[in-house]
Amino acid sequence: MIIAMDGPSGSGKSSAAKGVARTLGYRYLDTGAMYRAFTWWMLERGVDVEDAAAVASRAGQVIVEISTDPDAPGIRVDGTDVSEPIRTREVTGAVSAVSRVPEVRARLLVLQREIMEDGGIVAEGRDIGTVVAPDAPLKVFLTASEEARALRRAKEIGTVSVETTLADQARRDRLDSTRATAPMTKADDAVEIDSSELGLDEVIEAIVRLAKERGI
């Protein structure tokens, strides 16, 4: 009843996860948006995101509500809709620092598992198959070449060059894969899909096929 999708930014995770959820009639959970929401909250209050102790001391104050409707994804912090503000480059540049703080991850892990406990959900992030839902019957690690990912992200943002996106992406990949708590890594039993040369519909079709093969 749970499909876990992990992978780096720009691999097409979010679009694919929403598409799979729609196809199967499942809910959709963007765990990355939750970390972005925490990051936005810290930045808005002037917290030094590079100071892990400062972030940890405030982590318990953030109230996050997230939609699991794949057709109407959105997130609120303390009652305020932050669906757009959390996608700024400022938040993108700071989210890895916030997400590596153990207290933040512990807080969001509880929230994520509460949302997922009823099943019927496609959850995407960087540690779903390894930490959040290690018993998920289907785990997918969606990846793509660095160039393909940077091109997608640059098009999505629209205000930065591919070169700048590539540099930002490399930095974030390094931070996410080397953090001490729940680093981004492929689960041993995850199916890896390289989306570099695949269209979105092809990726969705491949994951839905895997789900049906496993009786999900």
MOSULFEN-V546368 format. One record per backbone hydrogen bond with DSSP energy under -0.5 kcal/mol. CO is the residue of the C=O (numbers start at 1). NH is the residue of the N-H. If there is no record, write none. Layout:
BEGIN
co->{CO & CO}
nh->{NH & NH}
END
This chain:
BEGIN
co->{1 & 1 & 2 & 2 & 3 & 3 & 4 & 4 & 5 & 6 & 8 & 12 & 13 & 14 & 15 & 16 & 17 & 18 & 19 & 20 & 21 & 21 & 27 & 29 & 29 & 30 & 30 & 31 & 32 & 33 & 34 & 35 & 36 & 37 & 38 & 39 & 40 & 41 & 42 & 43 & 47 & 48 & 50 & 51 & 52 & 53 & 54 & 55 & 55 & 58 & 59 & 62 & 63 & 65 & 68 & 68 & 69 & 74 & 75 & 76 & 77 & 80 & 80 & 82 & 84 & 85 & 88 & 89 & 90 & 91 & 91 & 94 & 95 & 96 & 98 & 100 & 101 & 101 & 102 & 103 & 104 & 105 & 106 & 107 & 108 & 109 & 110 & 111 & 112 & 113 & 115 & 116 & 120 & 121 & 121 & 122 & 123 & 124 & 124 & 125 & 126 & 127 & 127 & 128 & 131 & 133 & 138 & 139 & 140 & 140 & 141 & 141 & 143 & 145 & 146 & 147 & 148 & 149 & 150 & 151 & 152 & 153 & 154 & 161 & 162 & 163 & 164 & 165 & 166 & 167 & 168 & 169 & 170 & 171 & 172 & 173 & 174 & 175 & 176 & 180 & 183 & 187 & 190 & 191 & 193 & 193 & 195 & 199 & 200 & 201 & 202 & 203 & 204 & 205 & 206 & 207 & 208 & 209 & 210 & 211 & 212}
nh->{120 & 121 & 4 & 138 & 5 & 123 & 6 & 140 & 125 & 142 & 11 & 16 & 17 & 18 & 19 & 20 & 21 & 22 & 23 & 24 & 25 & 26 & 122 & 31 & 124 & 33 & 34 & 35 & 36 & 37 & 38 & 39 & 40 & 41 & 42 & 43 & 44 & 45 & 47 & 46 & 49 & 51 & 52 & 55 & 56 & 57 & 58 & 58 & 59 & 61 & 62 & 64 & 78 & 76 & 28 & 70 & 72 & 67 & 82 & 65 & 80 & 77 & 82 & 86 & 87 & 88 & 92 & 93 & 94 & 94 & 95 & 98 & 99 & 100 & 101 & 102 & 104 & 105 & 106 & 107 & 108 & 109 & 110 & 111 & 112 & 113 & 114 & 115 & 116 & 117 & 118 & 119 & 27 & 3 & 123 & 29 & 5 & 31 & 32 & 7 & 185 & 131 & 132 & 133 & 134 & 136 & 4 & 191 & 6 & 142 & 143 & 193 & 195 & 149 & 150 & 151 & 152 & 153 & 154 & 155 & 156 & 157 & 158 & 165 & 166 & 167 & 168 & 169 & 170 & 171 & 172 & 173 & 174 & 175 & 176 & 177 & 178 & 179 & 184 & 182 & 185 & 190 & 192 & 141 & 143 & 195 & 198 & 203 & 204 & 205 & 206 & 207 & 208 & 209 & 210 & 211 & 212 & 213 & 214 & 216 & 215}
END
